[in-house]
Amino acid sequence: QQRGRRYNLFLKQRLRIDKRHQSKDSIFFRDGVRRIDFVLSYVDDLNKEWEKKLERRKEFESNLQKAGLELETEDKKESEDGKIYFVKIHAPWEVLITYAEVLNIKVPIKENDIPSTVENPLDCMLAPLRLPEKVMHPAPDYFTAPFSKDKQELYLINDESTFFSPSMRNRIVNYILTRCPYGTEEGKKKFGIKRLLNNGTYSAAYPLHDCQYWKKANDPNCDNERYTLYMEWARFLRFYKEQPLDLIRKYYGEKIGIYFAWLGFYTEMLFLAAVVGLICFLYGLFTMDENMSSKEICDPEIGGEIIMCPLCDRECEYWRLNTTCESSEYSHLFDNVATLFFAIFMGVWVTLFLEFWKRRQARLKYEWDLVDFEEEQQQLQLRPEYEAKCTQKKKNPVTQEMEPYLPLTSQAVRFCISGTTVLFWVSLIIASMIAVIVYRLAVYAAFASLMENTQSLESFSGLLTPQLATSVTASCLNFVIIMILNFFYERIAIWITDMEIPRTHMEYENRLTMKMFLFQFVNYYSSCFYVAFFKGKFVGYPAAYTYMFNRWRNEECDPAGCLIELTTQLTIVMAGKQIWGNIQEAIVPWICNWWGRRKARNNPENLYSRWEQDHDLQIFGALGLFYEYLEMVIQFGFITLFVASFPLAPLLALMNNILEIRVDSWKLTTQYRRPVAAKAHSIGVWQEILNGMAILSVVTNAFIVAFTSDMIPRLVYYYAYSENEESPMSGYINNSLSVFQISDFPDRNKPKMNPGNFVICRYRDYRYPPDHERKYLHTMQFWHILAAKLAFIIIMEHVVFIVKFFVAWMIPDVPADVKAKIKREKYLTQKILHEYELEKLKEKLCQGDKLATEKEFIATEGRMELSRAM
């Protein structure tokens, strides 16, 4: 009964306030005219901070009104849970035009009359991939110019209420909110909505979505852009369709738009790499039966007669080479001639990707009016936190105005603390990697002993060798450690970047990006670098094995090579990261929103307002895009740095990215509050990181082909040591295994049992036999192979780098037609502005001081002539 009375009271209160029966899904004030540009929410809890918070809110809201914003408060009785107050903010025309000039926002002055590019003859074939024209280009293309209050009649202002798009409006209001003061505490001036959110004065601040994502709004004035984005972009069934980038930019702003443009372009380019990688993999699959090495290993008369030295000290027994038959066959899938071709191809592909992206980015900069954005970005994005924390001021030599600054001594101390912290965490990763290596060495002996003596594992013994079993379990353990370290370091990186107090938003993002990327690089790739370049390289030989910490014997590679283990490591870490990332991105926000809205579903929809619906969604924070870029750049590293070991990596990345685009769009459209629109003219510092990884990938792949795969030893044998002209590769396995006399085993290494009474055993190396005068020293073939490996690395690197730089030189960063359009638009814009100024001067001539105005008129005409000449 009490609940029923509360509900009736609640309903009466609603009807009394909302006399016009306005839809609760409306994005307007109660008058149905003024648009809600931003919403603040707070809970009026009666604790010891209550009075202080109340005072802050009064002062803050009073200052917002002084800045020209209009506020309307929804009482907590109006909210779904009866606890939350909502403050709706509207920016009137006078405020919008004032701050549009401050923010240098470009607005239309004339419809673009430059003809569009020539139609592609393949357009008819690509029609199924296209979206409707209204979705792809939601607004006409205009010539634009920075807004000025004094020249309002110059701009195409048809309707003041719709002249500035909702994303522009929320950007302007957010600019005011981040700089509005709310009082003085402890002798310091306090300002900014971020501080008020941090200290609990407000619980949330966000712009509104324009409608529900699954249906259109009842209001005819609503554009329903969120609904369009969901129907045409965010559903997985539309995975084969192009992305409506102009609509994304219009609704979410340029920063989010450029991320999806980059992700879509990266995915398109991956298609080529995936096809070539799949062909290389199929080549390995179809030539498995022709592989002489695996044939000899599997042959009972060759591999079955070769007795291998024990895999561990004391406990392990001697074993026959043909027990690794199946793993040697599978290693041929990735260790073949096509691997070399694919490594070189990917070196060229990554250059094509980066160069063509620069061209795509240049086109977007023109289409989205970002050509002159770089300079204004530096001026506009001064962080409020910097202004608040830097109490000292000095005169800017350019503007001659006093501005806050951080003393050099304070900067030095902060950088020292920051650098030490980063160094400590990188050292922690290296320590964890060493711990995983110790685990590998410790359990390797256990697996070797278990698999040789356990009858139940006989059915798996061909494929599941001790090396592979160790590699799989160590990779899974390594992946768990990576996730744990990531969880903690993300918070540490944000804390130390905040402590450095970067001056601008760009500076803040760049510093955080470098810290996070350095950590993630070491965290994700260290285990792959170990398997690729260290495992099996420093083993020693049976009479003088190498030990880690003088206790654990270093691992040996499989007789067929270490490449299959690198492939295993890469697959587990890469696939595990992508699966875990999609779970975090899609399932976790959905569960949180479902839990938060479970009560609201019991109420009629007309009592669940638009601001309440958005309040219950997850927050897409300032670093939301940062994590998306980081995830993709780490993936980019996997498919470039180690691609020689796993040609299917681009195919896995392609399938993941097709899903990633739809997951990111779905969560942004349905699960998150609308982010504040922000501008960006490029992907920022990530471009430099990608360039660095592209160069490093050439080196790593050259080393993988030379030192991790068996290609160079096979080629040396083929051309220099083979004695069989009919089958040049026959005898390679016997040639690649050295002979050891069992009686030479030290007591530390000698197996406890020798039931076969073997006299000699074989091991993977190029050393002289025990009856040679240079007993157990490296043979001349070893040095020939080493020289061939080094020569291959030098030749491959130089060839790929020459091709890369030639391709980069051949492809201009900005397309010729875009350059022409930029020049044309600048010329026409200047012409329109000058003509406008001439008209104004003519009016002055008729009214005021004729002599002064005539001089000004002549000067303006001269400027126009000069502009035409240029």
N, C-alpha and C positions, 0 to 999 in steps of 0.2 A: 504493500500500500504506500509505504514511504517513497519507494522508487517511482511509483505511478504519479504521486503528487509532485515529485521533483521534475518528472518528465512534462507534466501539464504546465507547471510554472515556467519551465524552460521554453515550451512551445509558445506560451502567451507572451513571454518576454521577446521572443523572436518576432512574433507578429506585430508587437507594439513598435519595435524599432524599425522593422522592415515594412513600412506601411505600403510601399509600392509593390510588395510581394516579389522583390528582386530575387533572381535565382542565386542560390548560395554558391553556384559554380561560377559566378560572375567574377571578372577581374577589374571591376570598377568600384568606386566609392558608392555609398548608399544612394547618392543622387543619380547614379547610372551614367554619369558623364565623365567624371575625372578618372583616369586610368590609374590602377595601382602599379607603381613602378618598383616598389620595394616593400618588404614586410619585416618588422622587428617583433620578436616575441619575448615574453618574460613570465616567470612564475613569481607571484608575490608571496614568498615564504617568510614567515614571521620569526626570523632568527636574529642573532645579535648584529648582523650586517644589514638588516632590513632598512633601517633609517638612512644609512650611508648610500645604499643602492637606490633608494627612492630619491634622495637628493641628486645623485648623479643623473638619474633618468630625467628628472625635471629640468635640470640645467642643460642636458644634452638635447632634449626635445625642444626646449625653448630656443637654443642656438640654431637648431635645424630650421625652425620657423623664421628666425631672423635671417637665415640664409635664403629664405624664399620658398622653402618646401612646405607643402600642406599635409597635415597629419589627421588621421581619423582612427580612434581607438575602439577596439571591440572588447567589451568587458569580459571578464573570465566566465561570467554566467552564460555568455554566448558560445563558449568553446565546448567541444565535445566532451571533455573530461571535467569541465567546470573549474579548471585550475589555471589555464594559460590566458594571459592578455596578449592581444595582437595589435600592433601599431602599424597602420597602413600609411604608406608615404606616396605622395603624388608630386611630381615636378611640373609646375606650370610653365607656360611658354617662355616667360621672361627668364626663368632659371635655366631652361634648356638652351636658349640662344646665348646667354652669358657664358655658360661653361662649355658650350660647343666651340666658342671662340678661344677659351682658355686651353681646351684640349686639342685645338687645331683639327677638329673633325671636318672631313671633306663631305660636301653635300652637292647635289645635282645642280648644274647651271644650264645644261642643254643636253638634249638626247643625242647619243652617239651616232654620227652619220658615217663613220668609217665602215666600209663594207666588211662583212665577216669573211673568214677564210674560205677558200674554194672547197666545195663538197668532196668528201672522200668517196671514191668509186666503190669502196667496200661497205659503205653505210647500209646498203640494203641487206647485206649478209649479217651485219652486226645489229640489225633492227631488234631481234629478240632480247638483246642485252641492254637496249636503251630504255630509259624512263620517259614518261610524257614530258613534252616541252615545258609545260607549266610548272612541273616539279623541278626540272633541271635548271630553268631560268625563271625564278618566281617574280623578278622585277626587270623592267627594261634597263638597258645599259646607257649610262649617262656620262658626259664629261663632268668632272667634279672640280671643286675649288674649296680651299679652307673657308670655313664659315666666318663671316664678319657681321656684327650687329648693324654696322653703318650701311651695309649693302644688301639689305634683306630683299629689296625688290628685284635684285639680280638673280636670285635663286628660284627654282621651280617649286614655290610653296603653294600647292593647291589646297591643302588642308593642314592647319597647324597641329591638329591632334594626331595625324599620321605621318607628318613630314619626317620626324625622327623615329626610326624603327625602335621596337621594344628593347632590342639589345643595346642600341645607342643610349636609350633613356636609362636603362639600369646601370650602364657604365658611368654615366654622368652622376647619378644619385650615389653610386658606390664611391666615386671620387670625393663627393661632399662628406659622406659618412666617415671615410677614413681620415679626414682632416678636421672634422668638427670638434671643438673643445668641449669639455664637460666639467671644468673646474680646476682648482689648484690643490694638490695634496703634497704634503711634506716640502712645501716651497717650490714645487715643480708644476709647470703647466701640463695638464693631462688632456689628451685628445685621441679620437679615433675609435671606431666601432670595434676594432680588433681587441683593444684593451678591455673594453666593456664586456665583450664576450668571454675573454679570459678570466676576468674577475667575477663573472656570474651575474652582472647587472642585467644583461640580456642573455637569453638562452639560444637565440638564433637570429640570423639576418640573411635574407635571401630574396631574389626576384622570383616572380611567379611564372609557372608554366602557363601557356595561354588556354589550355583546355585539358580534359582527360585524354589519355593516349589512345583509349580503345573506342572513343566515340567523339563526334563533333559537339561543340558547345551550342547551346540554344541561342546565344547572342549572335545576331546577324553581323555585328561589327567585328567579331572575332575571326582572325585569319586561320585558326585551326592548324597552325604549322606543326605543332607537336603530333597531332593525329596523322598528318601527311607523312611526317618523318617515320612514324611507327609503321604505317601501312606500306610505305614504299622503300624503306631503308632498314628498319630495325628488326624485321622478321627474318628468320633463317631461310625461309622458303624463297627469299629474294636474293640469295647468295650469289647468283649468277648475274645480277643486274649491276649496272654502274651506280656509283654513289652520287646523290644530289648535292654536290659540294657547295654550290651557291646558296642553297637553302640551309645547309648546315652552318655556313658562314653567317647567313642572315639571322639565324635563330640563336646560335651559340657564340658567335664572334669568330674573328680570324684565327685566333690561337688554336682553338679546337678544330676549325676547318682545315688548317694547314697540317695538323697531325693526321687527320683522316685522309687528306690528299696524299701525304707521304706514305702512309700505311697501304693505301690502295695501289699506289705506283710500285712500291716494293713488292707487293703480292703479284702484280702483273709481271714484273721482271723475273720473279721466282719461277714463273711458269716455264720459261725457256731453260733455266738451270735445272729444274726438276725433270724436264723431258730428256735433256742430255744425260743427267745423272742416272735416270732409269735405263736409258740405252746402254750406258757403261755397265750397270749392274746386270742387265740381261746378257750382255756379252760375256761377263764372268760366269753367269749361270749356264749358258749354252756351251761354253768351252771347258766346263768342269771335267768332263770325261777325257779331254785332251791334255790335261795338266800332268806332265811327266813326274813332277815332284810328288804329288799325292798318289800317283800310281805306284811309284817305288816304295813310298811309305806303307801303302796298303798291301803290297805284294808280300805274301808269306815267305817267299824265297829271298826277298831283299829286306824289307822292313821287319819281317818276322824273325830274321836271323841276326839283326843288329841289336845288341844288348846295350842299353843306355845306362849311364851312371845314375846312382840314386838321387832323388830330388831333394832330399834333406839328410841331415847328419844322423848316423846311428840307427834311427828307427825305420827309415825307408829302405826298400829293397831294390834290387836291379829290375829293370822293366824292358819290355820289348817295344821297339819303335812303332810297330803297326798298331799298338793300342791307341795311338793318336790319329788313326786313319780318318775318321769322320771330321774331326776338327780341322785337319789339313785340307780336306776337300772344301769345307765351308770357307776357309781363309782365302781360297782362290777367288771367291765371289768379289772380294775387295782388293786383293793383291794380284793384279794382273796389268797388262800393258795399257788397258783403258784407264787405269788409275792415273798414270802419267798424263795422258791426254786430258783427263777431266781436271787435274790440278792446274794445268796451263790454261784450260778453258775458263776456269773460275777466276783466275787472275785477270783475264781480259773482261769477263762478265762483270766483275765488281767495279771495274773502271767505267764500263758502259752504263751501269746502274747509277753511279754517282754523277757522271757527266749529264746523262739524260734527265736526272732529277733536277740538276741545276737549271736546265732549260724549262722544265715543267714549273719549277718554283718561280722563275723569271716571268713566265706567262701569268701565273696566279698573282704575282705582285702587281702586274699591270691591271688585270681584271678586277682585283679587289682594292685598288687605290692605295697600294702600299709602297709605291715607288720612292716617295720622299719620306718614308716613315722613320728611317734609321736615326736621323738627327733629333726628331721630336721625341723619340722613345727615350733617349738619354736625358732629355729635359723633364719629361713628364713623370717618369716612374721613380722619383725620389721616395724611398720607403718612409712611411710615417714613423716606424720604429727607430730609424736613423735620426730623424728630426727630434724625436722624443728623448732618446738616450744621449745624444751629443749636445751637452749643455754649452760647450764653448763655441764661439762663433768667430769667423774671420771674413774679410772682404774678398769677394770673388773678383779676380783681376779682369774678367771679361764683362760681367754685368755690373760691377762696382756695388753690389749689394751684399749685406751681411748674411752669411749662411752658416749652418752648423758644420762642424768638422770634428774628426776624431784625432787626438794628438798622436804623433808618431810613436812615442813610447808606449802608449796604450795599444796601438796597433801591433807593435812588435811583441808585446807580452801575450796578446790574444792569439797571434799567429804561432808563437812557440807552443802554447798549450794545445792549440788545434793540431799542429804538426805532430806533436808527441802522442796525442790521442790516436790519430790516424795510424801512426807507425806502430803503436801498441796493438791495435786491432789487426793490422796486416800481419804482424808477428804472431798473433794468436791464430790466424788462419794457417800460417805456415806450420805452427806447432801442431795444429789439428791434422794437417796433411801428413806430417811426420808420424803422428799417432796412428793414422790409417795405414801408413806404410808398415809400421811396426806390427799392426794387426795382420796385414797381409803376410808378413814374414813369419809371424807366430802361428797363424792357422794354416799356412801353406803346408808345413810339415804334417800337421794333423790330417788335412785333406788327402795328402799324398799317401800317408800310412793307411788311412781309412779306406780309400778307393782301391788300394792294392790288396787289402786283406778282407774286405767285406763282400760276400757273395751276392748280397741283395742288390748291389749297385752294378752288377755285370751288364744288365740291359742298357744302362746309361753310360757305361765306362768309355764307349767309343766317342761320344760327343762331349760328355761332362768330364773333362780332364781336370787334374788338380789346379792347373793354372787358370782355367776358365771358372771353376767353382770359386776360387779365391777372388778372381776379378769381379764376378757377379755380386758376391756378398759384400766385398769392399766397396763397390760402386754404390750399392744401396745404403751402406753405412755412411759413406761420404755424402750422399744426397741428403740424408737426415741431418748431418752436421751442418751442411750448407744452409738448410732452411732455418735451423736454430740460430746460427750466427747472423743470418740476414735479419731475423726478427729483432735482435738486440741492436745490431749496428745501424739500422734505419733510424732508430730513435736517437742514438748517439750522434750520428751525422747531422741530423736536424739541430740538435742541441749545440754542437760546436760551431755550426754555421751561424746560428742565432747569436752566439757569443761573439763572433767576429764583427758583428754589426755592419754588414755590407751596405753600401750607399744607395744603390738602385736595385730594383727588382731583377733586372738582367744580371747584375753582379751577384746577387743572392743565388739565383738559379744556377749560374755558371759554377760558382764555388761548390754548391751542394752537388751538382752533377759530377764534377771531377772527383769529389770525395767518394760518392756512392759508386761511381764507375770503377775507380781504382780498387775499392774493396770487392765489388762484384767480380771484377776481372780476375783477381787473385783467388777469390772464393770458388768461382765456377770452373775456372780453367786450370788451376794448379794440379788437380788430379790427372787431367788429360795430358798436361805437359810432362808429368812424371812418367806415365805409361809410354808416351810417345818418345821421349828423349833420354830417360834415365833407366827405366826398367830393362834388365837384361844386358845393359851396356858395361856394367862394372861388377861382373860376377866372379872373375878370376877363373881358375881351373881346378880340377879335383884335388890336386896336391896343395893348392894355395887359394882357397876360396876367400872372397871378400866378405867382411861382416860389418853390420851396422851396430855401433856402440859395442863392438867386440863380442856381440852375443847372438844377433840374428843374422843368419846367412842371407845374402842378397838373392832376390828372385831371379830365376831364369825364364827366358821366353820359351814358348812352345817351339818344338823343332820346325814347325812351319812358319814361325815368325811371331812378332808381337802385335802385328796389325789387327788381328781379329780381336785381341783384348782391348785395344784402343777403340775399336768399333763398338764393343760391348759397353765400355765406359761412357762413350759419347752418347750412345742410344739411351742408356738408363738416365743419365743426368739431363739430357736435352728433353726427352719425352716426359720424364718425371716433372721437370720444371714447368713444361707447357700444360700438363694435366692439372698440376697443383695450382698454377696461375689461373686457369679457367674456373676451377672450383672457387678460389678466392674471389674472383671478379664477378661471377654470376650467382652462384648458389648462396654465398654468405650474405650479400645485400638483400637477396630475395627473402631469405629466412628472417633477417632482421626486420624488414618491412612487414612481412606477414605477421610477425609477433607484435609489432607496434600497432598494426591496424586491426587486430582481431576483434577489439571491442567496437571499433567504429562501424564494422560491417553490420552490427545489430541495430544501428540507427538508420532512419530514413535518409536517403541520399540528399534530400533537400536541406537537411540539417548539418551536413558535413561539408563545410565551406571549402573553397579553392585554397585559401591560405592554410587551413588545417590539413587538407590532403597533402599539400607540399611540405608542410612542417613534419609530417610523419615519414617522409622519405629520407634516404641517406644523404650525407653531405659529400659533395664532390669538391674536395679541398683545393687549396692553391697548388698542392703538389700532386693532384690527381693525374694530370698529363705527364708529369715527370716519371711516375712509375710505369706508365704505358710505354713511353719512349725507352726507358731502361730495360724493360722486358724484351722489346723488339731488338734493341742493340745487342743485348747478350745473345739472343738467338742468331743475329747476324754474325756474331763471332763464331758460334758453333758451325755455321754453314760455310764459313770462309777459312778460319784458322786451321781446322782439322778435316776439311772436306775430302782430302786425298784418302783418308781412311774410311770414309762412309759416303759413297756417291748418292745414297738415298736421303741424306740430310736435307737437301733442298726440297725434296718431295714431302717429307714430314713437315718442314717449315711452311710449305705452300698450303697443305691441308689445315695446319694450325691457324694460319693467317686468314684463310677464308672463314673459319669459325670465329677468329679473333675480331674481325671487322664487325660481324653481326652481334657478337657478345658485347663488345664495347658500345655499339650503337644502341643495343637493347637496354643495357643497364643505364646508359646516359639518358635515354628517352623515358624509361619506365621506373627505374629504381632510385634515381638521384634527383635532388633538387636542381633547379635550373642554375647552372654556374653563371657567375658574373661575366659578361662579355669582356674579352681582352684582345688586344691587337698583337700580332707577331708577323714579321715579314719573312721569316725563315724558320727552320727547325733549330736554329741557334747553335750552341756549342756541340750539339750532337753531330753536326756536319763534319767538324774537325775530328771528332772521335772516330767516325766512320772512315774518314780518309786515312787516319793512323792505322786502323785495323786492316784496311785494304792493303797497305804497304807491308804490314807485319804478316799478313796471310801468305804473301808470296814466299817469305823466308820460311815460315813454319811448314808450309806444304812441300817446299824443296827439301827440307830436313827430314820430313816424314817419308817422302819417297826414297831418299838416300839412306837414312839410318834405321827407319822403323820397318819399312817393307823389305822384301827380299829381292827386289827388282835388280839392283846394281850387282849384287853377288851372282845372280843368275846370268846377267849380260856378260860379266867378266868371264864366267865359266864358259858361256856359249862361244865367245870369240877367242879366248886365250887358252883354255884348259881342256876343252872337250876333245875326246879322241875318237868319237863315233860320228862319222860324217853323215850316216843315214839318219841317226837320231841324236842330234847334238846335245840335248839335255839329259840323256840317259847317263846315269852315274853321278848326277849332281848331288843327290842326298849323301851318298857315300863320301864324296869329295868334301862336303861341307861339315862333316863330323870328324873330329880328331880322335885319336886313340889314346887311352890311358891304361897303364898297367896297374891292376888292382893292388898288387903288393906295395905300390908306392903311396897308398892311402895313409895319412896320419891317423893316429888313434882317435882323434876328435871327430873325423869324418867317416871312418870305416864302418860299414853296416855290420850289425850284430850277427846277421846270418848271410850265408852264401850257399843256398841249397843247390844251385846249379853248378857250383864249383867253377865259376867263370874266372878266366885269367885276365881278360881285358874288358873294358867298357868304353862306350863312346860318349862324347859330349860336343856341344855346339860351339865350335871355334875353329880357327885355322892355326894349329900348332904342330910342331914336329912330333913324331911318335917317340916312344920311350927308348927305342934302339938307335936313335939318331944322335950324332955328337952334340947337336943343339937341342937337346931333349926339352920338350914342353915350351920352347920359345916360339914366337910367332913366325910363321912361314912367309916366304916372299909373296905368296898369293894374298895373304892378309894385307900387306902393304899396297899391293896392286889394287885391291878392292877399296881400301881407304882412299887412295889417290883418285880412283874413279868416282867415289862418292863426293869428294871435295870438288873435283872438276865438274861433276854434274850440278852441284849446288850453285857454283859460280855461273855456269852456262845458263841454267834454267832461270836464275834470278835476273841475269842481264837480259835474256831474251824477253821474259815477261815484262820487266820494267821498261825496256825500249818500246815494246808494243803498247804498254799502258800509257806511257807519256806521249807516244805518237797519236794514239786514239784521243787522249785528253786535249792535245793540241789541235787535232782535226775538228773536234766538235766544239763550236762556240757556246759559251755559257748562256747567252741570250739569243733567241731566234731572231733572224733578220726582220721578220714581219712584226715582231713585238717591239724591236728597236724603232722601226718606222712609226708604229702606232704611238709609242711614248712621245716621240718628237712631234708628231702631228697633234696629239692631244695638248701638249705643252704650248704649241704655237696657237692653236685655236682658243685655248683657255686664256692665254695672255691677250689675244686679240679681243675677246669678249670683255675682259676686265678693262682693257684700255678704252674700248668704245663706250663702256659704261661711264668711265671717268670723264671722257670727253663730253658726254651728254650732261653730266653734272656741272662741268665747267661752263658749258654753254648757258645753262640755267643761271649760273653765277654772273655771267657776263651781262645778262639782262637785269640783274638785281643790284649788284654791288660795285666795288672798286674795279673799274674797267681795266686800268693799266696793269695792276698786279695780276688780275685774272687772265688778261691776254698773254702775259709772260708765262703763266702756269699752263695755259692752253697750248702755246708754242712748244714748251718743254715736253708736254704729254704727247703731242703729235710727233715730235722728234723721237721720243722713246718708242712709239709704235713703229716708225720707219726703221729704227735700229733693230727692233724685234723681227720685222719682216725680213730684213737683210740677213740676220742670223739664221 
